[in-house]
Amino acid sequence: MPRVVVNVMPKPEILDPQGKAVTGALKRLGFQGLSVRQGKRFEVEVDGEVTPEVLAQIEQAADTLFANTVIESYEVVTD
């Protein structure tokens, strides 16, 4: 079954408290020089072929449901 991935990340100008917490934990564990921003990943399984129409439908879902476009950006990636 074909799969399309939607990656959602906070926009660069938005604070990321979860990412900061992970970055701090990494430092405490001895991992130096790493900085984390935490986002979300949605894997959408598609019945049939991934057509431009299906991609447009997934883009619409990402824009209206998966991401809060005021503070997050997203990208749609086909496998």
N, C-alpha and C positions, 0 to 999 in steps of 0.2 A: 504494500500500500504506500503510495507516494506521501512524502511528508514535507511540509513547509515550516520553517522556524521563524518565529518573530522574537527578536531580541529587543528588550525595553531597558533603557538606562536613564538615570536622572540627567537632565541637561547640565552642562559643565558649570553654569553659574548657580546651580541649586546645591545647597548643603546636603551631604549624604551621611547622616549619623550612623547608619549601619555599616557603611564602608569605613568610616573613621574607627568604629569599634573593632572591626576586623583588622584594620591596619595596626591599631594599638596592641591587639592580641598577638599578632605576628611578631611585633617588636619584642614583646615580653617573652615570647618563645624562642627568641634568638635570630629571627629572620630580619635582616637589616636591608634597607634600601628598597623596600617594597611598599607600594601605596595601592589601596584597593578602593574601587567604586563598585557598589553592589547594585545589580539590576535584576531583571526577571527574564525568563526564557519560556516561550510558549511553543510547543510542538503540535502542529495542526495536521492531522492525518486527513488525506483527501481521497474520497471515493472516485476512482477513475483517474483521468489524466489531469495534470496541472496545466490549465489553460490560462490565457490572459484574463478571462472572465473570473476564474477561480482566484487568481492572484488579486484581482481588483476587489473581490469579495473579502479576502483575507485582509487586505489593506484597510478596507472599511471597518472590519471588526477590530483591527489594531487601533485605528483612529478613534473609535467610539467606545471600546470596551477594555482592550488590553493595556492601553497607555493613557495616562492623564497628560494630554499634549501641552498643557500649560507648563508642566514641570518635567516632563519626560519626552524623550525622543525614541523612535523605534526604527528598526530595519527589518525587512522581510527577506529571508534567504531561502532559496530552494536547494534541496539536497542534490 
